[in-house]
Amino acid sequence: MVCKKCEKKLGKVACADTWKAGSRNSSAGQDRKLNENKLLTASKKQRFLPYANKCKLCKGALHQAHAQYCQSCAYKKGMCALCGVQILDTRMYKQSAK
């Protein structure tokens, strides 16, 4: 669960844009290196670090860059996963305690 304010902070989709003139991947052939190892050449910000961030409640791994809570904890508490603002009142809900 993410609030309206935090939707713009969400990460990009891993798949490329569809091919068209104004897409981000339209200039892929111009400055692309052959046989490049992306794990070595990519900056640390772009690299996926699964154990870098931990959830404040369950101490599980977070996969979103700006997140404070994992998706299951945010759903159970009814709050935004990124900023922690209460989105939904879950007092009258029957949710699993997994």
C-alpha positions in Angstrom: 0.0 0.0 0.0 1.4 3.4 -1.0 -0.2 6.8 -0.4 -0.9 9.3 -3.3 2.1 11.4 -2.3 4.6 8.5 -2.5 3.5 7.1 -5.8 6.0 9.1 -7.7 8.8 7.7 -5.5 8.1 4.1 -6.7 10.8 2.4 -8.8 10.8 1.8 -12.5 9.5 -1.4 -14.1 12.3 -3.8 -15.1 11.1 -4.3 -18.6 11.9 -1.9 -21.4 9.5 0.5 -23.0 7.8 -0.5 -26.2 9.7 0.6 -29.3 8.7 4.1 -30.5 10.5 7.2 -31.5 10.3 9.0 -28.1 11.0 6.0 -25.8 14.0 5.9 -23.4 15.4 2.9 -25.1 15.4 4.3 -28.6 19.1 5.4 -28.4 20.3 1.9 -27.2 22.5 1.3 -30.2 24.5 4.5 -30.2 26.7 4.3 -27.1 26.2 0.7 -26.1 29.3 -1.4 -25.3 29.6 -5.0 -26.4 30.3 -7.7 -23.9 29.9 -5.3 -20.9 29.4 -6.8 -17.4 26.7 -4.6 -15.9 27.4 -5.8 -12.4 30.9 -4.3 -12.6 30.2 -1.1 -14.5 26.8 -0.1 -13.1 26.9 2.4 -10.2 26.1 1.4 -6.7 22.8 3.2 -6.8 21.5 1.1 -9.7 22.7 -2.2 -8.2 20.1 -4.4 -6.4 21.1 -4.7 -2.8 18.7 -7.1 -1.1 20.0 -6.7 2.5 20.5 -3.0 2.4 17.2 -1.9 3.9 15.2 -3.7 6.6 11.6 -3.4 7.6 11.0 -1.4 10.9 8.5 -3.9 12.2 9.6 -7.4 11.1 13.3 -6.7 10.2 12.7 -8.4 6.8 14.4 -7.4 3.6 13.0 -4.5 1.6 13.0 -4.4 -2.2 11.9 -0.8 -2.7 14.6 1.9 -2.4 12.8 4.4 -0.2 10.6 2.0 1.7 10.5 1.8 5.5 8.0 -1.1 5.9 7.7 -4.4 3.9 4.5 -4.9 1.9 2.9 -7.4 4.3 3.5 -5.2 7.4 2.2 -2.2 5.6 -0.9 -4.1 4.6 -1.5 -5.5 8.1 -1.2 -2.1 9.7 -3.0 -0.2 6.9 -0.2 2.3 6.3 1.9 3.6 3.5 5.0 1.3 2.9 7.2 4.3 2.1 6.4 7.0 4.6 4.3 5.2 7.2 1.2 7.4 7.1 -2.0 5.7 8.1 -4.1 5.1 4.9 -6.7 2.6 6.1 -8.4 2.0 9.4 -8.0 -1.8 10.0 -9.6 -2.1 13.4 -12.8 -3.7 12.2 -11.0 -5.9 9.6 -10.3 -9.7 9.9 -6.8 -10.0 8.7 -4.5 -13.0 9.0 -1.6 -12.7 11.6 1.0 -14.4 9.5 
